[in-house]
Amino acid sequence: MDGDVVFYKFSRAKVERGDFGHFLGLYAPAKLPAGRRLRKLMNSLIFLVEGFDDDPREIYAIPEIRQFYSAFHDAWPYWLYFCNVETDALRTMALCCLSSIAAVKIDQRPNVAVEYDRLQILDFISKDFGPMNSMCDRAEMHERGIFDRTKAVFACFDLPFHAEPPP
């Protein structure tokens, strides 16, 4: 990870109330810097929800969390710019926003396999490139930096990326 990472936790109570007001008070577009200071915030956020540890379901299978992340995404669509792509957090949040997913538990394996329509995830993230690019413009990023970020987002979601880098 290049810079500082901020772990932002949403409590169970805030998830159940759909309350992300405190976060927006800190990270609403009007509150964000520009230029170099904004560039330092790229890839810096990891979102967590707490209070569901006793629930045996995976995060993306809990209706309250799915509803929360969908509403949060509608209110703040800048995930592709700010969210750290070196962990599973962004992918997990995006899975919560998809209309359908399937989780399969395989005996003797600690992790659950998740199946989802790759076109659905591609459609989800493609809508977020506009907000990401607006943040890139505000951060005064060069084309190569935007290209590299786009490539990293595709890699985060295990999607192919065949574009040529800018000259």
Phi and psi in degrees as GROMACS dihedral restraints (atoms count N, CA, C in turn):
[ dihedral_restraints ]
;  ai    aj    ak    al  type     phi  dphi    fc
    3     4     5     6     1   -73.4    20    10
    4     5     6     7     1   -51.9    20    10
    6     7     8     9     1  -118.4    20    10
    7     8     9    10     1  -162.2    20    10
    9    10    11    12     1   -69.1    20    10
   10    11    12    13     1   142.9    20    10
   12    13    14    15     1  -111.6    20    10
   13    14    15    16     1   136.3    20    10
   15    16    17    18     1  -109.7    20    10
   16    17    18    19     1   123.5    20    10
   18    19    20    21     1   -94.4    20    10
   19    20    21    22     1   114.6    20    10
   21    22    23    24     1  -107.8    20    10
   22    23    24    25     1   120.2    20    10
   24    25    26    27     1  -104.6    20    10
   25    26    27    28     1   134.2    20    10
   27    28    29    30     1  -104.6    20    10
   28    29    30    31     1   127.1    20    10
   30    31    32    33     1   -73.1    20    10
   31    32    33    34     1   161.6    20    10
   33    34    35    36     1   -57.6    20    10
   34    35    36    37     1   -42.2    20    10
   36    37    38    39     1   -60.8    20    10
   37    38    39    40     1   -41.8    20    10
   39    40    41    42     1   -68.4    20    10
   40    41    42    43     1   -37.6    20    10
   42    43    44    45     1   -62.3    20    10
   43    44    45    46     1   -47.8    20    10
   45    46    47    48     1   -65.2    20    10
   46    47    48    49     1   -31.0    20    10
   48    49    50    51     1   -86.4    20    10
   49    50    51    52     1   -10.7    20    10
   51    52    53    54     1    67.6    20    10
   52    53    54    55     1    36.8    20    10
   54    55    56    57     1  -103.5    20    10
   55    56    57    58     1   105.7    20    10
   57    58    59    60     1  -121.3    20    10
   58    59    60    61     1    22.6    20    10
   60    61    62    63     1   -58.8    20    10
   61    62    63    64     1   -42.5    20    10
   63    64    65    66     1   -60.4    20    10
   64    65    66    67     1   -44.2    20    10
   66    67    68    69     1   -60.4    20    10
   67    68    69    70     1   -47.3    20    10
   69    70    71    72     1   -62.8    20    10
   70    71    72    73     1   -30.6    20    10
   72    73    74    75     1   -63.1    20    10
   73    74    75    76     1   -25.6    20    10
   75    76    77    78     1   -95.4    20    10
   76    77    78    79     1   -36.4    20    10
   78    79    80    81     1  -122.0    20    10
   79    80    81    82     1    14.2    20    10
   81    82    83    84     1   -61.1    20    10
   82    83    84    85     1   148.4    20    10
   84    85    86    87     1   -49.8    20    10
   85    86    87    88     1   -38.4    20    10
   87    88    89    90     1   -65.4    20    10
   88    89    90    91     1   -21.8    20    10
   90    91    92    93     1   -90.1    20    10
   91    92    93    94     1   -12.5    20    10
   93    94    95    96     1   -84.2    20    10
   94    95    96    97     1   147.5    20    10
   96    97    98    99     1   -74.8    20    10
   97    98    99   100     1  -174.8    20    10
   99   100   101   102     1  -128.9    20    10
  100   101   102   103     1   175.9    20    10
  102   103   104   105     1    59.7    20    10
  103   104   105   106     1  -140.6    20    10
  105   106   107   108     1   -56.6    20    10
  106   107   108   109     1   -40.3    20    10
  108   109   110   111     1   -63.9    20    10
  109   110   111   112     1   -35.7    20    10
  111   112   113   114     1   -73.1    20    10
  112   113   114   115     1   -37.2    20    10
  114   115   116   117     1   -58.6    20    10
  115   116   117   118     1   -35.1    20    10
  117   118   119   120     1   -67.4    20    10
  118   119   120   121     1   -18.9    20    10
  120   121   122   123     1   -87.0    20    10
  121   122   123   124     1   -11.7    20    10
  123   124   125   126     1   -61.7    20    10
  124   125   126   127     1   137.4    20    10
  126   127   128   129     1    66.1    20    10
  127   128   129   130     1    23.3    20    10
  129   130   131   132     1  -104.8    20    10
  130   131   132   133     1   -13.0    20    10
  132   133   134   135     1  -106.7    20    10
  133   134   135   136     1   137.0    20    10
  135   136   137   138     1  -127.1    20    10
  136   137   138   139     1   119.6    20    10
  138   139   140   141     1   -94.9    20    10
  139   140   141   142     1   140.3    20    10
  141   142   143   144     1  -133.8    20    10
  142   143   144   145     1   152.0    20    10
  144   145   146   147     1  -117.3    20    10
  145   146   147   148     1   138.6    20    10
  147   148   149   150     1  -121.6    20    10
  148   149   150   151     1   157.7    20    10
  150   151   152   153     1   102.5    20    10
  151   152   153   154     1     2.1    20    10
  153   154   155   156     1  -114.2    20    10
  154   155   156   157     1    16.0    20    10
  156   157   158   159     1   -61.2    20    10
  157   158   159   160     1   -29.6    20    10
  159   160   161   162     1   -82.3    20    10
  160   161   162   163     1    -8.1    20    10
  162   163   164   165     1   -82.3    20    10
  163   164   165   166     1   123.5    20    10
  165   166   167   168     1   -73.5    20    10
  166   167   168   169     1   -13.0    20    10
  168   169   170   171     1   -75.7    20    10
  169   170   171   172     1   154.7    20    10
  171   172   173   174     1   -69.8    20    10
  172   173   174   175     1   154.8    20    10
  174   175   176   177     1   -50.3    20    10
  175   176   177   178     1   -46.5    20    10
  177   178   179   180     1   -74.0    20    10
  178   179   180   181     1    -1.6    20    10
  180   181   182   183     1  -105.0    20    10
  181   182   183   184     1     1.0    20    10
  183   184   185   186     1   -96.3    20    10
  184   185   186   187     1   114.1    20    10
  186   187   188   189     1   -54.2    20    10
  187   188   189   190     1   -40.5    20    10
  189   190   191   192     1   -62.4    20    10
  190   191   192   193     1   -39.7    20    10
  192   193   194   195     1   -72.2    20    10
  193   194   195   196     1   -40.6    20    10
  195   196   197   198     1   -58.6    20    10
  196   197   198   199     1   -46.7    20    10
  198   199   200   201     1   -64.2    20    10
  199   200   201   202     1   -42.1    20    10
  201   202   203   204     1   -61.2    20    10
  202   203   204   205     1   -51.7    20    10
  204   205   206   207     1   -64.4    20    10
  205   206   207   208     1   -34.3    20    10
  207   208   209   210     1   -64.2    20    10
  208   209   210   211     1   -45.3    20    10
  210   211   212   213     1   -66.6    20    10
  211   212   213   214     1   -40.7    20    10
  213   214   215   216     1   -62.3    20    10
  214   215   216   217     1   -42.8    20    10
  216   217   218   219     1   -63.6    20    10
  217   218   219   220     1   -40.9    20    10
  219   220   221   222     1   -61.1    20    10
  220   221   222   223     1   -38.2    20    10
  222   223   224   225     1   -80.0    20    10
  223   224   225   226     1   -28.5    20    10
  225   226   227   228     1  -142.4    20    10
  226   227   228   229     1    85.0    20    10
  228   229   230   231     1   -86.9    20    10
  229   230   231   232     1    32.5    20    10
  231   232   233   234     1  -102.2    20    10
  232   233   234   235     1    20.4    20    10
  234   235   236   237     1   -55.7    20    10
  235   236   237   238     1   -42.7    20    10
  237   238   239   240     1   -65.7    20    10
  238   239   240   241     1   -25.8    20    10
  240   241   242   243     1   -80.9    20    10
  241   242   243   244     1   -49.9    20    10
  243   244   245   246     1   -89.8    20    10
  244   245   246   247     1   -33.5    20    10
  246   247   248   249     1   -70.5    20    10
  247   248   249   250     1   140.7    20    10
  249   250   251   252     1   -69.2    20    10
  250   251   252   253     1   129.3    20    10
  252   253   254   255     1   -99.4    20    10
  253   254   255   256     1     5.1    20    10
  255   256   257   258     1   -95.5    20    10
  256   257   258   259     1     3.4    20    10
  258   259   260   261     1  -125.7    20    10
  259   260   261   262     1   178.7    20    10
  261   262   263   264     1   -86.8    20    10
  262   263   264   265     1    -0.3    20    10
  264   265   266   267     1   -59.5    20    10
  265   266   267   268     1   -47.5    20    10
  267   268   269   270     1   -63.9    20    10
  268   269   270   271     1   -43.8    20    10
  270   271   272   273     1   -62.7    20    10
  271   272   273   274     1   -41.4    20    10
  273   274   275   276     1   -62.0    20    10
  274   275   276   277     1   -43.1    20    10
  276   277   278   279     1   -62.3    20    10
  277   278   279   280     1   -43.4    20    10
  279   280   281   282     1   -64.1    20    10
  280   281   282   283     1   -40.3    20    10
  282   283   284   285     1   -59.5    20    10
  283   284   285   286     1   -34.8    20    10
  285   286   287   288     1   -63.4    20    10
  286   287   288   289     1   -25.8    20    10
  288   289   290   291     1   -90.4    20    10
  289   290   291   292     1    -9.9    20    10
  291   292   293   294     1   -75.6    20    10
  292   293   294   295     1   150.9    20    10
  294   295   296   297     1   -71.1    20    10
  295   296   297   298     1   -28.2    20    10
  297   298   299   300     1  -150.4    20    10
  298   299   300   301     1   140.9    20    10
  300   301   302   303     1  -144.0    20    10
  301   302   303   304     1   161.9    20    10
  303   304   305   306     1  -131.8    20    10
  304   305   306   307     1   128.1    20    10
  306   307   308   309     1  -108.6    20    10
  307   308   309   310     1   133.3    20    10
  309   310   311   312     1  -124.3    20    10
  310   311   312   313     1   122.3    20    10
  312   313   314   315     1   -93.2    20    10
  313   314   315   316     1   124.1    20    10
  315   316   317   318     1  -104.0    20    10
  316   317   318   319     1   127.8    20    10
  318   319   320   321     1   -53.9    20    10
  319   320   321   322     1   143.9    20    10
  321   322   323   324     1    70.3    20    10
  322   323   324   325     1     9.3    20    10
  324   325   326   327     1  -119.2    20    10
  325   326   327   328     1   137.6    20    10
  327   328   329   330     1   -74.4    20    10
  328   329   330   331     1   -27.0    20    10
  330   331   332   333     1   -99.6    20    10
  331   332   333   334     1   158.8    20    10
  333   334   335   336     1   -98.9    20    10
  334   335   336   337     1   135.2    20    10
  336   337   338   339     1   -84.3    20    10
  337   338   339   340     1   134.5    20    10
  339   340   341   342     1  -113.8    20    10
  340   341   342   343     1   130.8    20    10
  342   343   344   345     1  -114.2    20    10
  343   344   345   346     1   135.4    20    10
  345   346   347   348     1  -151.0    20    10
  346   347   348   349     1   160.7    20    10
  348   349   350   351     1   -74.5    20    10
  349   350   351   352     1   116.2    20    10
  351   352   353   354     1   -63.4    20    10
  352   353   354   355     1   -30.5    20    10
  354   355   356   357     1   -68.4    20    10
  355   356   357   358     1   -33.1    20    10
  357   358   359   360     1   -67.9    20    10
  358   359   360   361     1   -40.9    20    10
  360   361   362   363     1   -69.0    20    10
  361   362   363   364     1   -38.1    20    10
  363   364   365   366     1   -63.0    20    10
  364   365   366   367     1   -42.2    20    10
  366   367   368   369     1   -62.3    20    10
  367   368   369   370     1   -42.3    20    10
  369   370   371   372     1   -60.2    20    10
  370   371   372   373     1   -51.2    20    10
  372   373   374   375     1   -73.9    20    10
  373   374   375   376     1   -29.3    20    10
  375   376   377   378     1   -61.9    20    10
  376   377   378   379     1   -32.3    20    10
  378   379   380   381     1   -69.8    20    10
  379   380   381   382     1   -18.7    20    10
  381   382   383   384     1   -92.9    20    10
  382   383   384   385     1    -6.1    20    10
  384   385   386   387     1   -69.0    20    10
  385   386   387   388     1   -29.9    20    10
  387   388   389   390     1   -60.5    20    10
  388   389   390   391     1   -54.8    20    10
  390   391   392   393     1   -60.7    20    10
  391   392   393   394     1   -38.3    20    10
  393   394   395   396     1   -61.7    20    10
  394   395   396   397     1   -46.3    20    10
  396   397   398   399     1   -65.2    20    10
  397   398   399   400     1   -32.5    20    10
  399   400   401   402     1   -65.6    20    10
  400   401   402   403     1   -37.5    20    10
  402   403   404   405     1   -68.9    20    10
  403   404   405   406     1   -38.1    20    10
  405   406   407   408     1   -62.2    20    10
  406   407   408   409     1   -42.0    20    10
  408   409   410   411     1   -63.2    20    10
  409   410   411   412     1   -44.5    20    10
  411   412   413   414     1   -64.5    20    10
  412   413   414   415     1   -31.5    20    10
  414   415   416   417     1   -82.7    20    10
  415   416   417   418     1    -0.6    20    10
  417   418   419   420     1    57.6    20    10
  418   419   420   421     1    44.5    20    10
  420   421   422   423     1   -81.9    20    10
  421   422   423   424     1   150.1    20    10
  423   424   425   426     1   -82.8    20    10
  424   425   426   427     1   162.2    20    10
  426   427   428   429     1   -55.3    20    10
  427   428   429   430     1   -38.6    20    10
  429   430   431   432     1   -64.7    20    10
  430   431   432   433     1   -39.3    20    10
  432   433   434   435     1   -64.4    20    10
  433   434   435   436     1   -39.5    20    10
  435   436   437   438     1   -67.3    20    10
  436   437   438   439     1   -42.4    20    10
  438   439   440   441     1   -58.6    20    10
  439   440   441   442     1   -47.3    20    10
  441   442   443   444     1   -62.6    20    10
  442   443   444   445     1   -39.5    20    10
  444   445   446   447     1   -66.9    20    10
  445   446   447   448     1   -43.2    20    10
  447   448   449   450     1   -60.0    20    10
  448   449   450   451     1   -44.1    20    10
  450   451   452   453     1   -62.2    20    10
  451   452   453   454     1   -41.2    20    10
  453   454   455   456     1   -64.9    20    10
  454   455   456   457     1   -37.2    20    10
  456   457   458   459     1   -64.7    20    10
  457   458   459   460     1   -45.4    20    10
  459   460   461   462     1   -60.3    20    10
  460   461   462   463     1   -41.7    20    10
  462   463   464   465     1   -64.1    20    10
  463   464   465   466     1   -38.1    20    10
  465   466   467   468     1   -57.3    20    10
  466   467   468   469     1   -35.5    20    10
  468   469   470   471     1   -99.6    20    10
  469   470   471   472     1    12.1    20    10
  471   472   473   474     1    54.0    20    10
  472   473   474   475     1    41.1    20    10
  474   475   476   477     1  -105.5    20    10
  475   476   477   478     1   145.1    20    10
  477   478   479   480     1   -68.7    20    10
  478   479   480   481     1   147.0    20    10
  480   481   482   483     1  -140.0    20    10
  481   482   483   484     1   110.2    20    10
  483   484   485   486     1  -116.3    20    10
  484   485   486   487     1    11.6    20    10
  486   487   488   489     1   -70.2    20    10
  487   488   489   490     1   149.1    20    10
  489   490   491   492     1   -84.5    20    10
  490   491   492   493     1   142.0    20    10
  492   493   494   495     1   -65.7    20    10
  493   494   495   496     1   154.6    20    10
  495   496   497   498     1   -66.0    20    10
  496   497   498   499     1   153.9    20    10
